[in-house]
């Protein structure tokens, strides 16, 4: 798409927003309703597009994308009216008599840039939040999931005019063109490297951003954990979507005394859940493209493989893999894996494990399997991460009641539920001062009595 076309869309959206169409809460609720209906209408087409782009099974497509979006949109629709009401807050004695309120107002024209790994969920979830808050939206889905991107353009074009919600297809050229434009808010989900570029571009116009990035999310297992259940939940969370999940456990940090038992259970569950090879054409997600397939297979090469390790270059599928004998200097520990490969390291004590994690960039997620409440509390107190689970993996993001987002190198800002509404809203503070009384002590010439009154009030 040409720069002129993109500029025209943004100009039309800015005009549409200034006309005040999106400020009415009933309008926003109506648009959210349209979004739910169009998703249901095109459910079969969404399955097909996800199959063509990533070979996702229908169960995963619904459970990790379509169903979560429908649930989120329904939640926003049910609560946006109450969230949009002015919030009355306390007023200091210095401002007597007056009333203080916080008004949530939309930013205006927003840009949502989504990735390829969950192309439906990570496009429509932030889109719904932006709509609920009263914004216009330019949505830029990933070029690596072209079938989903084309379907999103078709679906959203059927219910929204481009002057309100527009989908821009394309690759790097379109991304660069979009980032040269002035937006009122940018919401980006993707890699750390590209996130830095987005933030740099946004700084030109002082545009606020949310960055949902990634990193190496640790999974710690200690000797008090239910090892069999831990293995089952780790295997599910790691190999879901062939490991192409931003909050997938990136590496396993297991206490020395229980390593052998845990790995035996993990190998058992890999076989139970994915079969001997784990590369069934119809039941197992593929790697998004040949470039990423070669990168992941390169990380396996030369390492000690105790499960999996094989790949099919024709289908771009890699079997669920476990690597033993890994050190912190191993190549696989130098980058986010984003694939179905689990490197295993060990620790002796919990403080040692937390020290190993904390010396590295703050991860998007962290998981801890333990049977000890004391150890759990120690872990939560001493470990910084975006979000995570105790005795589970990944499932913390499937909630409209908690914010999802990173910290430090793994991103900034959070969304889901009310946090999506807050993310796409400016909180405008307004003091409404009474006119029937005007306190004289704030005006010059300042007198000693008034100074004493001021110190009594502000202390």
N, C-alpha and C positions, 0 to 999 in steps of 0.2 A: 504494500500500500504506500502511495506517495506521501511525502511530507505535507503537500498541500491538502490532501484528503484528511490526514490526521489533524492538521491545524483547523480545518473546517469543522470537523466533528467536535473538537474541544471548544471552539468558538460558539457553536450551536448549543452545546451543553451549558456553557457559561451563561448564555442568554436565557435558556430555559430555567436555570436555577435562579437567576435574578428576578425572573417573573414570579417566583414564589410558589411554583407548583408543588414542590416537594416539602414545603413547610407544614402542610396539613397532615396531621397524624393519620387521619382516615385514608388519605391518598397512599401513604406508606403501607398501611395494612392491606390495602387493596392490591398493591404491587406484590407484596409478599404472598398473598393468596394466589395471584397469577403465576408466581414462580413455583409454588407447590404443584399447581395443576399441570404446568407444562412439563415438570419433571416426571410426574406420573404418566402423562400422555406419551412421553418418549422413553419410557423405562426400557422397553425391548431394544430400542435403537442405542440407548446408552450401554446396555450389556454388549451389544455387537461392536460398538466403537472401542470399548475397553478390551474386548477380545482381540480386535485387530491391532491395537496399539501395544498391548502388554500381555495378551493371552490370559487375562484375569478370569477365573471361574465366576459364574453368576453369584454364588454364595458370597464370595469375597467382594464382588462388585457392589452387591447390595449392602452387606454388613459393614464395609469400611468406607463406602462412598455414598451411594444413593440414600440408604436408610438414615445415615447420620445427617445428611443435608436436610432431608424431610423433617427429621426431628428438630433440628436447629431452627429451621424456618418456622415451624409450628410454635416453638418456644418464643421466638422473637415476636411473632404475630400476636401471641397471647399477652405479652408484657410491654410492648412498645408504648402503649397508651399511658401506662403508669410511669414508665421511665421518662417519658417526654414532659411530664408535668413539672413546673417550676418547683424546686426543692427549697423549702423555707429552713433557714439555719439561724442559730443564735446571733444576736447582735450585741456588741460590746457596749458597756455603759457610756463610753466616750461618744457613741453615736445616738444616744437617747435624745428624742424619741424617733425611732425608725424601724424598718423591717428589712431583713437581708434575705435574698433569694439567689439560688444558682439556676441559671437557665442553660439547658443543653441545646446548642444550635449546630446544624450541620456545617462542615467545613466548606463544601461547595462541589467542585469538580475533582473527583478522586481517581487515582490510578491503582488498579489491582493487577499485580503481576504474579502468575501462578506457575507451578512446576509441572513436570510430566508424571511423577510417580503416583500421585493421587489426583489426576487432572480434573475430575468432577468435584470432589470434596473441597480441594484447595482453591478452586475457582469460585464455586457457588457459596461456600460458607462465608468468606469475607465479603462477597458481593451482597449477600443477604444482610450482613451487619451494616454495610454502607447504605443500603436502601432503607433499613429500619431507622437509621440516624438522619435520613433526609437528604442524602447526597445524590449527585449524578455520578455515574461510574463509567470509566473506560477500562474494560477487562482485556488483558493480554495473556491468553493461555500459551503454553509451551509449544514450540514447533516440533518437539520430540514426540508429542502425542497428537499428530495431525488429524486423526479421525475424530477424536474427542473435541479438538478445537473447532473443527468444521461443524460438528453437531451442536456445540454450544452457540456458535454464531447463528445457526439456523433456528434453534430453540428460542434464544433470547430475542432474536430479531422478529419472531412471530408475536411476541407479547410486549416488547418495549421499542419505542422509537429510538434511533441513534442519538437524538438530542437528549435522551435521558440515560439509556444504557447502551453502550456500543462495544462490540467485540472486535478486536484487531488481531487478525491472524498474521503469521509470518515468523521470521527468525531474528537474527542479530540486527539486521538493518532496521527493522521496525522497532525493536527494543531501543536502539540508539536514538531513533527519531523521537520516540515517546519521551525518553529521558531528557531530551533537549527542550521539551515543552514545560510550561509553568502549570503545575497542578497545585491544588490546595492541600492534598494529602496523598502519600504514596504508601501502599501496602504491598510488601514484597515477600514471597516465599521462595527460597532457593538456596544456593550455595553461599558460603562465607565470602568467597572471592567475588562473585557477582554482587552480593549484598553491599560490599564496600564500594563498588562502582555506582550502585544505586544511591547510596548515601552521599557520595561525592557529587553526583549530579544534582541531587535534591538541595545540597548546600548552596547552589548557585542562586536559588530563589528563597532560601530559608524555609523550604517545604518540610513539614514534620513527616516522619516516617515510622512505620512499623517494619521490623526486619525479623522474619521467621526463618532462621538459618538451621544449622545442624551441629556437627561435631562428633567426637567419639564418646558416645554415651556408655558408661560402665554398668556392668551387672555384677554385683557382689553377692557371693553366697558364703555363709559361714556354717560352722559345724552344727549349729543348733537348728538349722532349717529342715523342713520336710523335703528331703532331697528328691524324692520321686515326683512330688507335685511341682517342685521348683524346676526340675528338668523338663516336665511337660509344658509349663508356662513359658520357659525360656525358649524352647524349641519353637513353640507357636509364634512368639513375638519376634524372634530372630529371623525366621524363614518366611513369615507372612510377606506377601508381595515380592518373594525372592530376595528378601533383605533390603529392598528399595523403599525403606521407610525412614523418615528423618529421626524418629524416636526409637528405632530398633536398637536393641542391645548391641553395641558395636564390639565390645570385647567382654570376656568373662574373667572375673577376678575371684578365684575360689580358694577357700582356706585349705592349706596343704593336706590336713588329715582327712578331708572328705572329697578330694578331687577325683580319685579313682571311682568311687561309688557314683558321684554325680555324672561323670562322663559316661559311665556304663548305662545309666538311665537315659541320658540324652541320646545316645546311639540307638537305644531301644525305641524311643519315641520318634526319632527321625524315620526309622523303618516303619513304625505303625502309622504315622501320619502321611508319609510321603512315598512309601514303597522303597524297594531295594536301591533304585537309582535316584529317585527323587526328581526325575525329569520327564514325568508323564506329560505328553503333549497337551492333553485336555484339562489337566487338573493342577498344573503348576505354572505360575507366572514366569514369563521369560525376562531376560535382561533387555533393557529398552533398545539398545542398538549394539552394533558390532564393536564400536570403540570402547564402550563400557564393559562389554563381554571380555575383550582382550585385556583390559586393565585389571579386572578382577582375577582372571585366570593367571595373570602375571604375578599377582600377590600370593597365589597358592604355590607357584613354582618354587621348588627347592625347600619347602617347609615339610614338617612331619605331619602327614595327613592321617588322622585316625578315624575319619568318617567322610564319605563323599570324595571330593577332590576332582571329580570328572565333569566334563562339560560337553555340550553338543553344539558345535558351531553352526549347524544348519538351522536349529530352532532357537539358538541363543539362550539355552537353558543350562544352568549350573546346578549340580546336585547340592543339597544341604551339606555343608562341609564344616568339620571341626579340625583345627590346627593345634597341635601340642608342641611343647618345647619352644614357645614364643618368648622373646624378651622384649623389653621396652625399646630396644634398638632395632628390632625386626622391621623390615619395610612395611608390613601390614599395620604397624602401630604408628606410622608417620602420617597417615591420612585417614579420613572417614572412608569406611569400606563401601557402604551402600550396595551391598550384595550379600548372598547367602553363605558367608564365610565367618566362622566364629573362632577367633584366636583365644587361647587359654593361657592365663598367667595365674600365679599363686601368691598367697600372702600368709603370714603367720598370725598376726594380731590385727584387730580392727583398726586401731590407730595407724598401723603401718599401711593398711589398705587405703584409708582415707587420705593419708599423706601422699601416697602415690597418685591418687586421683586429683587431689587439690593442687599439686604442682603443675598440672596441665591446664589448658584453657577450660573455662567453665562449660560443661556440656549442656545440651538441650534437655536431656533426660538422664536420670540415674535410677537404678533399681537395686533393691537390697532384699535378699531372702534370709530371714532369721526367725528363730522362735523365741528370741529374748527381747522383751520390751525395753530393758535397759540399753541394750546394744542399738536397738532401733532409735531410741531417743538420742543416743550419742551420735549416730550417723546423721540424723536430721539436723542436729545442732551444728555439726562441724563440716558439713558438705554443702557447697553451693551449686545449684543446678536449676534449670528452667522449671522442671516439674518431673514427677516420676511416681513410682509405686513401691510399696512395701509388700513383698510376697506376690508380686505379679509384674507383668511387663505390658507396656503400650496402652493399657486400658484407661489410663488417666485422661487421655485426650477425648474419650467418648463421653463427655459431660458438658452440658450447657450451664452448669452451676459453678465451674472453676475456670479461671483463665488458663489459656494455653499459650506459652511463649518461652523465649529464651532469656539468658542473662549473659552479660559479657560477650565473649566471642560467638556465642550461640544465638545472639539476637537481642532485640529490645521490643517491648510492647507485648500485650497479650490480647487474645480474643476468645470468643465463644460466649453465647448468652449475653448477659448484661455487659460483659467486658467488650464484646464486639460493638455494642451500642455506644459505650463510653469511648472506645478507641476512635470511632468515626465521628465523635461529637466534640465540639469545643465547649468547655464549662465556663459560662459567662457569669461573672459575679455582679450583682446589682444591689445597691443600697438605695432604698426608697425612704427619703427623709421627710418627716412631717414638717408642715409649714406653720403650724399653730404655735410652735415654741422654737426659739432660736437661742441656744446657750451662748452667753457673751464671752466666756472665758477664753475661747480659742482665738479671738480677734485682738490685734494690737490697739492701743498701747498695752503691753502686758503688765499686770499688777501682781504684787506679792501674794495677795489672797488667791488670785486665779492660779498662780504657780503651785500653791499648796493644794488646791483642788485638783489640778492636773496630776500631781504626784500621787494623790489618793486614788485616782481612777486608774492611772497607768503605773502599776507597780508589780 
